[in-house]
């Protein structure tokens, strides 16, 4: 892990396209501004983790899903 010290209004670059700027510092909280291309998703870690959990859950085949496939569907005339 790279650890950097920055003051308010100073920035760091991640690659050529992502800029992270220290917007404000209040006590033990730091506000960051992040500029990134629209095709690069930027999330807080807890939101990212929730998205990953939901994606894993959605990709798993559930027993009730399999059971519903075995039932014949009525055709409408």
Protein Blocks (a to p, Z undefined) as FASTA:
>chain_A
ZZddddehiacdehjlbccddfbdchjaccddddddfklccddfklmmmmmmmmmmmmpc
cfklmmmmmpccdddZZ
